[in-house]
Amino acid sequence: MPYAVASVALVVTGAVAFTIASWQISGRAPVLAVAQPIAAGQVIAESDLRTVNVGASADLGLVASIDEAKVVGHVAAMPLSPGTLLTAHMVGTSDFPPAGQSVVGVALKAGTFPPRLGVGDHVNVWPGPNEAAVSTASAVAAPLAAGAVVTSVGAADSLGTSVVTMLVDAQSAPKVSQAPSLSVIEVAPNAAGKP
């Protein structure tokens, strides 16, 4: 029996030593990445994270996978998109939205936004179809908000309406929130997780 325990201990010690040596030789280390969208102020769960091996400088401040306990149970300081490598400043007191910007939530009907709209996508927000026809007759067409960033996309209800939150400049926020209907055009999809 003592030989079996010693053998198991030797195998485990060897595996740990091999893992540490391979990290140092390869220059790659396991760090935490975002697995699914996390909203600013949302408590981070273990299922929101995944481990990836990267070769990166320690100067970047990436959170090592062994420090997962320092992240899980804490709030996200900003919206986090899938694939984002986690750094310490992304966790903690929410400093979101940044100065000069606002988060606006709008109810969008199916067909007024891209079906694959996701967190981190950059969009232009336009008046809805009825308002667009009126506004183009009286003025030059312009988006209500240009370069807005999607911070969350809710599931569609029984009528096909989804609540989408976006980060917009503070001057555009009242125009977007008070519009009777909207259309959203995707400018640049978030690179992480898009086919």
N, C-alpha and C positions, 0 to 999 in steps of 0.2 A: 504494500500500500504506500509506503513512504516514497518508493521509486516512481509510482504513478503520479503522486502529487508533485514531486520534483520534476518529472518529465513535462507535466502540464505547465508548471511555472516556467520552465526553460523555453517551451514553445511560445508561450505568451510574451515572455521577455524578448525573445528573438523577433517575434512579429512586430512588437513596438519599436525595437531598435531598427529593424529594417525599414519601417514606415518613416521614422524620423530621418534616417540616413537618405532615403529616396527623396524626401522633400528637399533636403539640403543639397543633394547632388543635382536634382532636376531644376532647382530654383522655383519650383511651383509649390504653392501652399493652399490648403483648403480654407476658403473664406465663405461668408454667408452672402447669398444672393436672394432677391425677392422672387418668390414663386408665383404669386398672384397679386393683383392690384391691392394696394393698401392706401386708404385715405388718410389725409393729415388728421392727426388727433386720434386715429384708430389704435386700439391696443393690438400690439403685434403678437400673433399666436405662432406656435411652432410650425403649424401647417402653412403659414405665410412665407416660410423660408425654405431654402434648399442650400446644399453645400456644392460649391464648384471649386475646382483646382485652377489657380491662376498663377502666372509668373508675373509678379508686380512688385514694385518698390514698396518698402515699408513706409515711405514718406506719404503714400496715398491714404493711409489711415483706414484701410479695409478691416472689417471685423472678422477675426479668425473664427473658424467654426467651433473651436473649443470655448469661445466666449459667448456662445449662444444664450446662456443664462443671463447675460448682461443686456440682452435685447428683448427676449420673450417676456411679455407681461408689461413692457413699457410702450409708450405711445410714439407713433411716427410723427416727426417734426414737420413733414411735408408729404405730399402725395408720392407714392413710390410705385413705379411700373415694373411688371415682371421682367426679370433679367438684369435689373439694376444691382450692381455690387454695393453692398451695404457699408457705409462709413459711420463712424461714431456720431457725427453731427446730424445724421438723418434720424436719430433716435433721441427722444427727450421732449422738452417743452416745445409745443408747436409754435413756430414763428411764421405761421401761414395764415392768411395770404401776405405776400410781401407788400411793403409800403407802395401805395399808388395803384394797387390792384384789388379786385374784389372777387369773391366766389359767388356765382349766380346759378341757381337751380331753375331749370325749365322743364316743362312737360312737352315732349316731342312725339308727334304721331308717326307711326310707321310710314316710311316713304319720304319723310322730311329730313332724314339723316342717313348716312351710310350704314348699312346693316352690320358692318364689322367695326364700327366705331369703338375705340377703346381708350383707356386711361393713358394720358400722355400724348394723344393725337392733337395736332395743331389744326384748328378749324377757323373758317370765317362764318359768322352768324348773319344771316340775311332775314329780311322780313318774310313772313309766310306768303304763299301764293296770292292770296287776296290783297294783302297790303302791298306786295311788290307791284301788282298791276296799277294800283293807285299812285304809289310813289314814283314809278317810272314815268307816269304821265305828267307829274308836276315837278320833278327834279331829276338830277343825274343819279343813277342807281349807285348806291354805296352800301357796303356791309354795315350792320349795326355795331359789330365788333370784328376787327380783323386780328388774326393770330391768336385767338383764344385757345387755351389749353384745357382739354377734357380732364377732369379730376375724378369723375365717377360716372358710370352708366348703370342705371337700374334695370331690372328685368321688366319686360313689357307686361302691362295689366291685361285684363280680358278684352279691352277695346284696342289693344295694340299701342298704347301710349307708354313711353318710358321716361323716367325722370333722369335728366343728364345735368351734372354740375360742371361748370367751366370756370376757369380763372380768366378774367377779362380785365382790361384797364378800368380804373375807377370811373372814368368819364363815360364809358360805354355801358356800365352796369345798369343804370336806370333805363336806358333805351331797350336793352335786352330783356330785363325783368318785366317791363311794362308792355311789351309788344303782345298783341292778341294771339299771334301765331308766328312761328319761326321756321326757317329752313337752315340746316347746317351743311356746309360744304367742307369736306376734308381737304386740307392743304398739304399736310405732311403727316403720314401715319407714324406712330411710335415704332422705331426699328425693332425693339425687343418683342419677340413672340409673334411677329406678323409673318405670314407665309409669303 
